[in-house]
Amino acid sequence: MSVKDYSMSESKKKKMGRPRVDSTPITVRLAPDQLDWLDEQRTKLDPEPSRPEMIRRLMEEWKGRHQ
């Protein structure tokens, strides 16, 4: 495969991950017990969401209760 062929096939590949949205990435530090709880809650769902997705879901749930 030539360099040209490789670059064309790379551009045609599907992008992995969450689609771009109008959002701001953040970094959050969690204590080990908080992370354990988050992971425990994730395992109760099928399919199991990623940590970021679980945090988004929990925030939406909390927001719905506190509006």
C-alpha positions as CSV (number, residue, x, y, z in Angstrom):
1,M,0.0,0.0,0.0
2,S,1.4,3.3,-1.0
3,V,1.5,6.4,1.3
4,K,-1.3,7.9,-0.7
5,D,-3.5,4.8,-0.4
6,Y,-2.8,4.7,3.3
7,S,-3.8,8.3,3.9
8,M,-7.0,7.9,1.9
9,S,-8.0,4.8,3.8
10,E,-7.3,6.5,7.1
11,S,-9.6,9.4,6.2
12,K,-12.5,7.0,5.3
13,K,-12.4,5.2,8.7
14,K,-15.2,5.8,11.1
15,K,-14.2,8.0,14.1
16,M,-14.3,6.2,17.4
17,G,-15.8,7.7,20.6
18,R,-18.6,10.0,21.4
19,P,-19.7,12.3,18.5
20,R,-18.7,16.0,18.9
21,V,-21.2,18.1,20.8
22,D,-21.2,21.6,22.0
23,S,-19.5,20.8,25.4
24,T,-16.5,21.5,27.5
25,P,-14.3,18.7,28.7
26,I,-13.4,18.6,32.4
27,T,-11.2,16.5,34.6
28,V,-12.6,15.3,37.9
29,R,-10.7,13.6,40.7
30,L,-12.7,11.1,42.7
31,A,-11.8,9.4,46.0
32,P,-11.4,5.6,45.8
33,D,-14.7,5.0,47.5
34,Q,-16.5,7.4,45.1
35,L,-15.0,5.6,42.1
36,D,-15.9,2.2,43.5
37,W,-19.5,3.4,44.0
38,L,-19.6,4.8,40.4
39,D,-18.3,1.5,39.0
40,E,-20.7,-0.5,41.1
41,Q,-23.6,1.5,39.8
42,R,-22.4,1.1,36.2
43,T,-22.3,-2.7,36.4
44,K,-26.1,-2.7,37.2
45,L,-26.9,-1.3,33.8
46,D,-27.0,-3.2,30.5
47,P,-25.2,-2.2,28.4
48,E,-22.7,-0.9,31.0
49,P,-22.0,2.8,30.3
50,S,-18.6,4.3,30.4
51,R,-17.6,6.3,33.4
52,P,-18.1,9.7,31.6
53,E,-21.5,8.5,30.4
54,M,-22.6,7.3,33.8
55,I,-21.6,10.7,35.3
56,R,-23.7,12.5,32.6
57,R,-26.7,10.2,33.4
58,L,-26.4,10.9,37.1
59,M,-26.2,14.6,36.5
60,E,-29.3,14.6,34.3
61,E,-31.1,12.5,36.9
62,W,-30.1,15.0,39.7
63,K,-31.0,17.9,37.5
64,G,-34.5,16.5,36.8
65,R,-35.1,16.2,40.5
66,H,-33.8,19.7,41.5
67,Q,-35.4,22.0,38.9
